[in-house]
Amino acid sequence: MSGLLNGLRRYVTNGTIITLVILGLSGCSWISPQEKVRAPELSEADVPEFDYIIGTGDSLEIFIWGSEELSTTVTVRPDGKITTRLVEDLPASGLTSTELARNIEKAYAKYVKSPVVSVIVNGFTGVPTQQVRVVGEATNPTAIPFSKHMTLLDLMIRVGGLSDFADGNDTVLIRRVDGEQTIFSLRVDDLLNDGDITANTTLMPGDIIIIPEAWF
């Protein structure tokens, strides 16, 4: 178990640390069999509609109609702000691209007559509540922006599959259901190695996947 905990410590941040406390990992225990509930089947209607929220690290293309010389591409700083060619320290993280465009128009109105602004998001990072995070024994543990119709198989392809030391069928999914953190079991080995498509599942924004180390 120490290998798993050491691996998780390398990758966990913020909300994931809270998850580990809730799971109560200690000694050589993982999760008791009675706690393991299979992830529910979700229909398209179960996955909420959402507007993409800009996060730190996102690349933004800001286009000013009729004033192309003011158009620019910026990256959202770790403090969640951007600096354009006319205005410094504009808050961007936590807003939709439309909301940010309207805010830029208001700021530019001091310098440009009736500015019309478009904001295009590239190089998506997103905010934690719209990410799916993978920790533990994936080949490349990381946080990935959630996209509509994302499944467990899509996610595992993005993180490069399981490491050589993974216990894929002991993987757990942490999801907020009705405001409560709920633990579901996943059969990643069956999905990836046996091609068992019944082990695939639809993901939700904010999901956390924890892949433990196998015991040999």
C-alpha positions as CSV (number, residue, x, y, z in Angstrom):
1,M,0.0,0.0,0.0
2,S,2.9,2.3,0.6
3,G,3.7,2.3,-3.1
4,L,0.2,3.5,-3.9
5,L,0.2,6.2,-1.3
6,N,3.6,7.4,-2.5
7,G,2.3,7.5,-6.1
8,L,-0.8,9.4,-5.1
9,R,1.3,11.9,-3.1
10,R,3.1,12.8,-6.4
11,Y,-0.1,13.6,-8.2
12,V,-2.8,14.7,-5.8
13,T,-3.8,18.4,-5.5
14,N,-6.5,20.3,-3.6
15,G,-9.8,18.3,-3.8
16,T,-8.0,14.9,-4.3
17,I,-6.3,15.3,-0.9
18,I,-9.7,15.6,0.6
19,T,-10.8,12.5,-1.2
20,L,-7.9,10.5,0.3
21,V,-8.9,11.6,3.8
22,I,-12.5,10.5,3.2
23,L,-11.3,7.1,1.9
24,G,-9.3,6.6,5.0
25,L,-6.4,4.8,3.4
26,S,-4.1,3.2,6.0
27,G,-1.9,0.2,6.3
28,C,-2.5,-2.3,3.5
29,S,-6.3,-1.7,3.2
30,W,-8.0,-0.3,0.1
31,I,-11.8,-0.3,0.1
32,S,-13.9,-3.0,1.7
33,P,-16.0,-5.1,-0.7
34,Q,-19.3,-3.8,0.8
35,E,-18.2,-0.3,-0.2
36,K,-17.7,-1.2,-3.8
37,V,-20.7,-0.2,-5.9
38,R,-20.5,-0.4,-9.7
39,A,-20.6,2.9,-11.5
40,P,-24.2,3.5,-12.7
41,E,-25.2,3.5,-16.4
42,L,-25.9,7.0,-17.5
43,S,-28.0,8.2,-20.4
44,E,-27.3,11.3,-22.4
45,A,-30.0,13.1,-20.3
46,D,-28.1,12.3,-17.1
47,V,-25.1,14.3,-18.1
48,P,-25.8,18.0,-17.5
49,E,-25.5,20.6,-20.2
50,F,-22.7,23.0,-19.4
51,D,-20.9,26.0,-20.8
52,Y,-17.1,25.7,-20.8
53,I,-15.5,27.7,-18.0
54,I,-12.1,29.3,-18.7
55,G,-9.4,28.1,-16.4
56,T,-5.8,29.0,-15.6
57,G,-3.5,27.9,-18.4
58,D,-6.1,28.3,-21.2
59,S,-5.0,30.0,-24.3
60,L,-7.3,32.8,-25.4
61,E,-7.6,34.4,-28.8
62,I,-9.0,37.9,-28.4
63,F,-10.3,39.4,-31.6
64,I,-11.4,43.1,-31.8
65,W,-13.7,43.7,-34.8
66,G,-12.5,46.7,-36.8
67,S,-9.4,47.1,-34.7
68,E,-7.3,44.1,-35.7
69,E,-4.1,45.7,-34.5
70,L,-5.5,45.3,-30.9
71,S,-6.3,41.6,-31.4
72,T,-4.0,39.3,-29.5
73,T,-3.5,35.8,-28.0
74,V,-2.9,35.5,-24.3
75,T,-2.6,32.7,-21.7
76,V,-4.6,32.9,-18.5
77,R,-2.1,33.4,-15.7
78,P,-2.0,31.3,-12.5
79,D,-3.8,34.1,-10.7
80,G,-6.7,33.7,-13.2
81,K,-6.1,37.1,-15.0
82,I,-5.0,38.2,-18.4
83,T,-3.3,41.3,-19.8
84,T,-4.4,42.6,-23.2
85,R,-2.8,45.3,-25.3
86,L,-5.0,48.0,-23.7
87,V,-6.0,46.6,-20.3
88,E,-4.0,44.9,-17.6
89,D,-5.1,42.3,-15.0
90,L,-8.5,41.4,-16.4
91,P,-10.1,38.5,-14.5
92,A,-10.7,35.6,-16.9
93,S,-10.7,32.3,-14.9
94,G,-14.2,31.3,-13.9
95,L,-15.9,33.0,-16.8
96,T,-17.3,31.7,-20.1
97,S,-15.8,33.1,-23.2
98,T,-19.0,35.2,-23.8
99,E,-18.8,36.7,-20.4
100,L,-15.2,37.6,-20.8
101,A,-15.8,39.1,-24.2
102,R,-18.5,41.4,-22.7
103,N,-16.1,42.4,-19.9
104,I,-13.4,43.2,-22.4
105,E,-15.8,45.3,-24.4
106,K,-16.6,47.4,-21.3
107,A,-12.9,47.9,-20.5
108,Y,-12.1,48.8,-24.1
109,A,-15.0,51.3,-24.4
110,K,-12.7,53.9,-22.8
111,Y,-10.4,53.6,-25.8
112,V,-12.4,52.2,-28.7
113,K,-15.8,53.4,-29.9
114,S,-18.4,50.7,-29.6
115,P,-15.9,47.8,-29.4
116,V,-17.1,44.3,-30.5
117,V,-15.0,41.5,-29.1
118,S,-14.9,37.8,-29.7
119,V,-13.0,35.4,-27.4
120,I,-11.9,32.0,-28.7
121,V,-10.6,29.4,-26.3
122,N,-7.7,27.2,-27.4
123,G,-5.4,24.8,-25.5
124,F,-8.1,23.8,-23.0
125,T,-7.3,23.4,-19.4
126,G,-10.5,24.3,-17.6
127,V,-11.5,24.6,-14.0
128,P,-11.4,21.6,-11.6
129,T,-15.2,21.2,-11.5
130,Q,-15.1,20.7,-15.3
131,Q,-12.1,18.3,-15.3
132,V,-11.7,14.6,-14.9
133,R,-8.7,13.7,-12.8
134,V,-6.7,10.5,-12.8
135,V,-4.2,9.7,-10.0
136,G,-2.2,6.6,-9.2
137,E,-1.1,3.9,-11.6
138,A,-2.0,5.3,-14.9
139,T,0.8,5.7,-17.5
140,N,0.4,9.5,-17.4
141,P,-1.7,10.6,-14.4
142,T,-3.2,14.0,-15.2
143,A,-6.3,16.3,-15.2
144,I,-8.2,16.4,-18.4
145,P,-10.9,18.9,-19.4
146,F,-14.3,17.1,-19.4
147,S,-15.9,16.8,-22.8
148,K,-19.5,15.8,-23.6
149,H,-20.0,12.1,-24.1
150,M,-16.6,11.3,-22.5
151,T,-16.3,7.7,-21.3
152,L,-13.8,5.7,-19.2
153,L,-12.3,4.3,-22.4
154,D,-11.8,7.8,-23.8
155,L,-10.1,8.8,-20.6
156,M,-7.8,5.8,-20.4
157,I,-6.7,6.4,-24.0
158,R,-5.8,10.0,-23.0
159,V,-3.7,8.9,-20.1
160,G,-1.9,6.2,-22.0
161,G,-3.6,3.2,-20.2
162,L,-2.4,1.5,-17.1
163,S,1.1,1.3,-15.7
164,D,2.8,-2.1,-15.4
165,F,2.0,-2.0,-11.6
166,A,-1.7,-1.1,-11.8
167,D,-4.5,-3.1,-10.3
168,G,-7.0,-1.9,-12.9
169,N,-10.0,-3.9,-11.6
170,D,-9.6,-2.3,-8.1
171,T,-9.9,1.2,-9.6
172,V,-12.4,3.5,-7.9
173,L,-14.4,6.5,-9.2
174,I,-15.1,9.4,-6.8
175,R,-18.2,11.4,-7.8
176,R,-20.4,14.0,-6.2
177,V,-23.9,12.7,-6.1
178,D,-26.6,15.0,-4.6
179,G,-23.8,16.9,-2.9
180,E,-22.2,13.8,-1.4
181,Q,-18.9,12.2,-2.4
182,T,-19.8,8.7,-3.6
183,I,-17.4,5.8,-4.3
184,F,-17.9,3.5,-7.3
185,S,-15.9,0.6,-8.6
186,L,-14.4,0.4,-12.1
187,R,-13.0,-2.7,-14.0
188,V,-10.3,-1.0,-16.0
189,D,-8.4,-4.3,-16.6
190,D,-11.5,-5.9,-18.0
191,L,-12.1,-3.0,-20.3
192,L,-8.6,-2.5,-21.6
193,N,-7.1,-6.0,-21.6
194,D,-10.2,-8.2,-22.2
195,G,-12.2,-5.8,-24.4
196,D,-15.2,-6.1,-22.1
197,I,-17.2,-3.1,-23.2
198,T,-19.7,-3.6,-20.3
199,A,-16.9,-2.2,-18.1
200,N,-17.0,1.1,-19.9
201,T,-18.9,3.9,-18.3
202,T,-20.0,7.4,-19.0
203,L,-18.0,10.1,-17.0
204,M,-19.2,13.3,-15.4
205,P,-17.5,16.6,-14.9
206,G,-15.5,16.6,-11.6
207,D,-15.0,12.8,-11.6
208,I,-11.8,11.6,-9.9
209,I,-10.3,8.2,-10.9
210,I,-7.9,6.5,-8.4
211,I,-5.9,3.5,-9.8
212,P,-4.2,1.5,-7.1
213,E,-1.0,-0.5,-7.3
214,A,-1.3,-4.3,-7.6
215,W,0.1,-6.7,-5.0
216,F,2.1,-9.5,-6.3
